[in-house]
Amino acid sequence: MFSHRSKVAIALATAFAAPMAFAETVETVVVTATRFQSAGNEQPIAAQVITADEIAESSATTVSEVLSKLGGVHTRINFSGVPDSPIDLRGFGMTGDQNTLVLINGQRISENESTTARISAIPVGSIKRIEILRGAGAVLYGGGATAGTINIITKSPSEPGLGGGASVLTGSHGLRDMRGALQYADGMLGLSLSAQRYENDNYRDNNRAVQDAVNGEVSLRNGDDFIALSFNADEQKARLPGARTEAQLKSDPRGTSMPNDYADSDQQIYALRGEKRFDEITLAMDIGHRKKDSEFLADSRSGADFDTTLTTSNIAVTSISPRVLWSTKVFGIDNKLTVGGDWSDWDYERLAINNGSFFGFPYGSTRDEKGAQKNQAVYLRDEMQFATGTRVSVGARREKVEQTYEDAGFPVAKKSDSRKLSASEFAVQQDLVGGASVYGRIGRSFRVANVDENRCFGAPCRPFLEPQKSKEKEVGVQWKGRGADARVSFFDIDLNDELHFNPFTFSTTNLPPTRRHGFEIEGRWAIGKDFELGGRYARTRATFRDGSIAGFDVRGNAVPLVPNERIGLDAGWQVAEATRIGLNVSYVGEQRYDNDQRNRFRKMPSYTVTDLKLSHDYDKWRFTGGINNLFEEEYYSYGIVNGAATSFNAYPEDPRRTTYVSAEYRF
């Protein structure tokens, strides 16, 4: 049975959707979940699209906040203090990042390592739209898309002449965010350039974060045809405060037991992409290269004794993705057939130097690890549109994954693995009256363990972990009208060999069979010309279907770090023609602590956070002021129970009311 809060949430979401039945229907938006920008104006089945106007009118100031507040994506604290929040679409807990594929203009931005996708360097003002496709994407994009895909589409210069803008934001805890952008278009030529400087001392001691980023693109466009060369470069310097014990949360939540720890990294991404249409045939190609260098210091001291580990890592990945789209009629049925291939070559090197002293006796060790992964895939996807208002989409993918790993400093024997994996999807949608439709979808997806998960922690090294495989099912109803939309969906995901990181053994294992199932409700309603109300409710159950962990039966137990309930409410009021107030309320229900697969410990407490934003436009200026955590909620979004299940550690969020102001000029 649902709790009282669940019933209230369902009633609220239904209230949002009810008045929509009387609204006028409108056309859908153009999206690119087909991996083609010129694929037409039909929205993919069950896709959610966040537009640039919705972002500008919301209380969000970062991409992570946009996904959380407008997209209903579950996010948690980033341990390094930068606004790259770990994301989770459908209840995968600590591995939500590894099961949700994040793309920029259709290209993957995180590959084969256990890191959060770096989306903080994307200027919010440069986003054209964000496409969220839950529970789908494995056919087109491959592994890591079991929970779904998030595709961030940036703006291309379109207005002739020179344009751009600059903004400055300042707030609590030394927050400074300075951005600038230029765009130029002349005929077919388009140029864009943006830069950012971000600084934040954050709430915790030893948690200062600094980020510099620059992005640019040169493009030639002629109607639907285009070719674009883009680059992204960023550098992050972050101090790491570490977790607080249960006692420290009460006595000194801002303190740190790791005053010297830090993590620095710099990254460069280069991409060449283009499309060319020949009547019914459209050709496309993406070529990308990403390079990332990181340095991490862990420093543990106890009196005269000490233990420090300095780790450096270097990552390089090159990818090529050709594809063809054939749009035609077959027996009078509109048909769009996509056939493509993906090839990527990923290399990794990690050097860890450990030095220490124990009772005055020095010691030291070195680990020199190397890894590589090659992916080769072919896929096809066919979508048919019938005159009856029925849409059918079917697709399949076959992918070969080759992995190697060695540790010259350990030393251990080099190990390698080669696998062939498959993904598939079948979806159908039937249009009803008044802009409503019903849909259903089934699919299969996979995920291979990344280099961090396959790392060797002691000789003899274990074999590579088994690939995670899943079966997904979803049914739902969606509706779209003028100034309003709604969606209700029910989903079920069964997984075998789910990949899970154990933070106490610092190793990843294959879990016993697990399941995610639940339902989602979302709606948005424009009340007159000046007021807009939106709401989202998600009920998710993540459980073990069978099996045991460390000899303990976990059948029926909850998977850690998956809230049973999440509620989001946002409202916008256009007080005057140039003045707007935005309000967002987010509720996250109880969840099990990390490392509590046996469900022996109490649950993490629920929390509700309220944010308020006021903006005013004057000529070419926009002035903004905001208050986050308006009611000073004391909470944490990540906690881990100790091995004996007697206490926990956590990363506290800021329990105080924080403020910010900003000024933006556009020309």
KARAZI-V118258 format. One record per backbone hydrogen bond with DSSP energy under -1.0 kcal/mol. NH is the residue of the N-H (numbers start at 1). CO is the residue of the C=O. E is the energy in kcal/mol with one decimal. If there is no record, write none. Layout:
nh = (NH:NH)
co = (CO:CO)
e = (E:E)
This chain:
nh = (7:8:9:10:11:12:13:14:15:16:17:18:20:21:22:23:35:47:48:50:52:55:56:57:66:67:68:69:70:71:73:74:76:81:84:88:95:96:101:103:104:105:107:109:115:119:122:126:127:128:129:130:131:132:133:135:141:142:144:147:149:150:151:152:153:155:161:163:165:166:167:168:169:170:171:172:176:177:178:179:180:181:182:183:184:185:186:189:190:191:192:193:194:195:196:197:198:199:200:201:205:209:210:211:212:213:214:215:216:217:218:219:220:221:222:225:226:227:228:229:230:231:232:233:234:235:236:237:238:239:240:244:246:249:251:252:255:262:263:264:265:266:267:268:269:270:271:272:273:274:275:276:278:281:282:283:284:285:286:287:288:289:290:291:292:293:294:295:296:297:298:300:302:305:306:307:308:309:310:311:312:313:314:315:316:317:318:319:320:321:323:324:325:326:327:328:330:333:334:335:336:337:338:339:340:341:342:343:344:345:346:347:348:349:350:351:352:353:354:355:356:357:358:361:363:365:367:369:370:371:372:373:374:375:376:377:378:379:380:381:382:383:384:385:386:389:391:392:393:394:395:396:397:398:399:400:401:402:403:404:405:406:408:412:415:417:419:421:423:424:425:426:427:428:429:430:431:432:436:437:438:439:440:441:442:443:444:445:447:451:454:468:469:470:471:472:473:474:475:476:477:478:479:480:481:482:484:485:486:487:488:489:490:491:492:493:494:495:496:500:502:506:507:509:511:514:515:516:517:518:519:520:521:522:523:524:525:526:527:531:532:533:534:535:536:537:538:539:540:541:543:544:545:546:549:552:554:556:557:559:561:564:566:567:568:569:570:571:572:573:574:575:576:580:581:582:583:584:585:586:587:588:589:594:596:599:604:607:609:611:612:613:614:615:616:617:618:621:622:623:624:625:626:627:628:630:632:640:641:642:645:649:650:651:653:658:660:661:662:663:664:665:666:667)
co = (3:4:5:6:7:8:9:10:11:12:13:14:17:18:19:20:32:44:132:130:128:51:52:53:62:63:64:65:66:66:67:88:86:78:82:74:92:93:148:150:107:152:104:102:113:117:119:123:124:153:153:50:151:48:149:147:137:138:446:99:133:101:131:103:129:126:185:183:181:665:179:663:177:661:175:659:199:169:197:167:195:165:193:163:191:161:189:186:219:184:217:182:215:180:213:178:211:176:209:173:254:200:237:198:235:196:233:194:231:192:229:190:227:188:225:222:275:220:273:218:271:216:269:214:267:212:265:210:263:208:261:650:648:245:247:248:252:297:238:295:236:293:234:291:232:289:230:287:228:285:226:283:281:278:325:276:323:274:321:272:319:270:317:268:315:266:313:264:311:262:309:307:305:302:357:300:355:298:353:296:351:294:349:292:347:290:345:288:343:286:284:339:282:337:280:335:333:330:385:328:383:326:381:324:379:322:377:320:375:318:373:316:371:314:369:312:367:310:365:308:363:306:361:358:356:354:352:350:406:348:404:346:402:344:400:342:398:340:396:338:394:336:392:334:390:386:429:384:427:382:425:380:423:378:421:376:419:374:417:372:415:370:368:407:405:403:401:399:397:444:395:442:393:440:391:438:389:436:433:478:430:476:428:474:426:472:424:470:468:112:450:447:496:445:494:443:492:441:490:439:488:437:486:435:484:24:481:524:479:522:477:520:475:518:473:516:471:514:469:509:507:502:502:500:498:495:543:493:541:491:539:489:537:487:535:485:533:483:531:527:572:525:570:523:568:521:566:519:564:517:515:557:513:513:552:549:547:544:554:542:592:590:538:587:536:585:534:583:532:581:530:573:579:615:573:613:571:611:569:609:567:607:565:639:593:596:591:588:586:584:627:582:625:580:623:578:621:618:664:616:662:614:660:612:658:610:629:649:594:647:642:640:244:638:635:628:626:170:624:168:622:166:620:164)
e = (-2.1:-2.2:-2.5:-2.5:-2.2:-2.5:-2.7:-2.5:-2.2:-1.9:-1.8:-2.5:-1.3:-1.4:-1.3:-1.9:-2.3:-2.1:-2.7:-2.7:-1.3:-1.9:-2.4:-1.8:-1.9:-2.4:-2.0:-3.3:-2.2:-1.3:-2.4:-1.6:-1.4:-1.7:-1.7:-1.9:-1.7:-1.8:-2.3:-3.2:-2.4:-2.5:-1.6:-1.5:-2.1:-1.4:-1.3:-1.5:-1.4:-2.8:-1.6:-2.1:-2.8:-3.2:-2.6:-2.8:-2.6:-1.9:-1.4:-2.5:-2.2:-2.8:-2.8:-2.8:-2.6:-3.1:-3.0:-3.0:-2.3:-2.2:-2.7:-2.1:-2.0:-2.6:-1.9:-2.2:-2.9:-2.6:-2.8:-2.3:-2.1:-2.7:-2.9:-3.1:-2.7:-1.7:-2.2:-1.8:-2.5:-3.1:-2.1:-2.4:-2.9:-2.5:-2.5:-2.5:-3.1:-2.9:-2.0:-2.3:-3.2:-2.7:-2.4:-2.7:-2.2:-2.0:-2.6:-2.6:-2.3:-2.2:-2.5:-2.7:-2.4:-2.2:-2.7:-1.7:-2.1:-1.8:-3.2:-2.9:-2.8:-2.3:-2.4:-2.6:-2.3:-2.7:-3.2:-2.7:-1.9:-2.3:-1.8:-3.0:-1.1:-2.1:-2.1:-2.7:-1.1:-1.2:-3.0:-2.9:-2.5:-2.3:-2.7:-2.5:-3.1:-2.9:-2.4:-2.9:-2.5:-1.7:-2.4:-2.5:-4.5:-2.6:-2.5:-3.1:-2.3:-1.8:-1.2:-2.7:-2.6:-2.6:-2.7:-2.5:-2.5:-2.5:-2.6:-2.9:-2.9:-2.3:-2.3:-3.1:-2.5:-1.7:-1.1:-2.4:-3.2:-2.5:-2.3:-3.1:-2.6:-2.1:-2.5:-2.8:-2.1:-2.5:-2.1:-2.7:-2.6:-2.8:-2.1:-2.6:-2.8:-2.7:-2.8:-2.5:-2.4:-1.5:-1.4:-3.3:-2.6:-2.5:-3.4:-2.3:-2.4:-2.5:-1.9:-2.2:-2.2:-2.5:-2.9:-2.9:-2.5:-1.8:-2.8:-2.8:-2.7:-2.5:-2.9:-2.6:-2.3:-2.6:-2.4:-1.8:-2.2:-2.3:-2.6:-3.1:-2.7:-2.4:-1.8:-2.4:-2.4:-2.1:-2.1:-2.7:-2.1:-2.4:-2.2:-2.6:-3.1:-2.6:-3.1:-2.7:-3.2:-1.8:-3.0:-2.4:-3.1:-2.4:-2.5:-2.2:-2.7:-2.6:-3.0:-3.2:-2.9:-2.5:-2.8:-2.2:-2.4:-2.3:-2.4:-1.5:-2.8:-2.4:-2.5:-3.3:-1.9:-1.5:-2.2:-2.7:-3.1:-2.4:-2.6:-2.8:-2.4:-3.7:-1.2:-2.2:-2.1:-2.5:-2.3:-2.7:-2.5:-2.2:-2.5:-1.6:-2.0:-1.6:-2.0:-3.1:-2.1:-2.2:-2.4:-2.9:-2.4:-2.3:-2.2:-2.3:-2.6:-2.4:-2.8:-1.3:-3.0:-5.1:-1.4:-2.0:-2.5:-2.5:-2.8:-2.3:-3.0:-2.4:-2.5:-3.6:-2.5:-2.6:-2.7:-2.4:-3.3:-1.2:-1.2:-2.7:-3.4:-1.9:-2.6:-2.7:-2.1:-2.0:-1.7:-2.3:-2.8:-2.4:-2.3:-2.5:-3.0:-2.3:-2.8:-1.0:-2.5:-2.7:-2.7:-2.5:-2.4:-2.9:-2.5:-2.7:-2.1:-2.9:-2.4:-2.1:-2.6:-1.2:-2.4:-1.9:-2.1:-3.1:-2.4:-3.0:-2.8:-1.7:-1.8:-2.3:-2.6:-2.7:-2.1:-2.5:-2.6:-2.7:-3.5:-1.5:-1.7:-2.6:-2.4:-3.2:-2.7:-2.5:-3.2:-2.6:-3.2:-2.7:-3.1:-2.6:-1.4:-1.4:-3.4:-2.2:-2.5:-2.8:-3.0:-2.5:-3.1:-2.7:-2.6:-2.7:-2.6:-2.8:-2.4:-3.0:-2.6:-2.7:-2.8:-2.8:-2.6:-3.2:-2.1:-3.0:-2.2:-2.5:-1.8:-2.7:-2.5:-1.8:-2.1:-1.9:-1.8:-2.5:-2.7:-2.0:-2.4:-3.0:-2.3:-2.7)
